[in-house]
Amino acid sequence: MAHSPNDQNSNSDKTAILGLDQETINRELQKAKEQPACLILIRGTPQGHRYFITQDEMIIGRDPSADISIADQSISRKHAKVSREGTVIKIEDLGSANGTVINGKKLEPGHVAKLAKEDMVKLGNSIVKYLPAGEIEIIFYGNLNQAANTDPLTRCFNKGYFLEVIDAEVKRAKALSTVLSLIFFDLDHFKKVNDTHGHEGGDFVLKEFTNLIRNMGVMKPKDIFARYGGEEFCLLMPGTNAAEASQCAEIMRGKIQMHAFVYEGKRIPVTTSLGVAELKSDMDEPSQLIKAADKVLYESKMGGRNRVTVAL
């Protein structure tokens, strides 16, 4: 099949935007081929988030139980339905209060519309962009989204992203009556590390520390590991109760203590204090869960450090 010069220029422009060498671009192109179709949040929070179409039918709405949940009060709880038939993606409005608009044209309730590449779908005040499976732009938006939500030193999620996610996960857990736990932890006597080995030594410890946690095997795919600030980190664990989270925390504590942190030929003793809290029935706000985990982290530190404390 012949391609026009405009098609070639378009592909060249997209790969150039990535700012990568040709080998990396080829790798990204291969990765793109494996990506399913998706809706990308162009206007809304978190901007740039990708919602992959992985089921034959998916409900879009503000309800936390929706398959594609968007936190926007102008979106109905069950706003629209996306359906997949082979490579064809269709969308249907479910009688929403503010309507579903595709490229400026309102979709009547009950009418099913086939989505085409780069269609803009307005749901309430939010806008998503449709991209078919295999598009390089899916990877591009993923890279942008990752950069915006990632701490540059440790490659963990940053505090801003964590606060967005915990808000959504608390609402989801309350709506579905599922468990949700949070581990707060930090490095013991980290100021001493910086004072003794300089900030480069401190940065080494932070990177080694986070890489070790990522590779322990305690995290599930939906867990969110984030740097909360300085040497303080958090692990949000949907679908995990306090007993299970405390077991994970104890594994983390033990492996951190046993690991050899060696910087410029010298071993740096590193331990961590941890606090574990589970979302309770009387907690309605994310701040309450954060406060509970932070409180027991403080108890771990006051109790001698290098220990796990679980909120009652």
Sequence and secondary structure as in RCSB ss.txt:
>XXXX:A:sequence
MAHSPNDQNSNSDKTAILGLDQETINRELQKAKEQPACLILIRGTPQGHRYFITQDEMIIGRDPSADISIADQSI
SRKHAKVSREGTVIKIEDLGSANGTVINGKKLEPGHVAKLAKEDMVKLGNSIVKYLPAGEIEIIFYGNLNQAANT
DPLTRCFNKGYFLEVIDAEVKRAKALSTVLSLIFFDLDHFKKVNDTHGHEGGDFVLKEFTNLIRNMGVMKPKDIF
ARYGGEEFCLLMPGTNAAEASQCAEIMRGKIQMHAFVYEGKRIPVTTSLGVAELKSDMDEPSQLIKAADKVLYES
KMGGRNRVTVAL
>XXXX:A:secstr
    HHHHHHHHHHHHHTT  HHHHHHHHHHHHT   EEEEEESSSTT EEE  SSEEEEESSTTSSEE   TTS
 TT EEEEEETTEEEEEE S SS EEETTEEE TT EEE  TT EEEETTEEEEEE TT HHHHHHHHHHHHHHB
 TTT SB HHHHHHHHHHHHHHHHHHT  EEEEEEEETTHHHHHHHHHHHHHHHHHHHHHHHHHTSS   TT EE
EEEETTEEEEEEET  HHHHHHHHHHHHHHHHHS EEETTEEE   EEEEEEE  TT  SHHHHHHHHHHHHHHH
HHTTSS EEE  
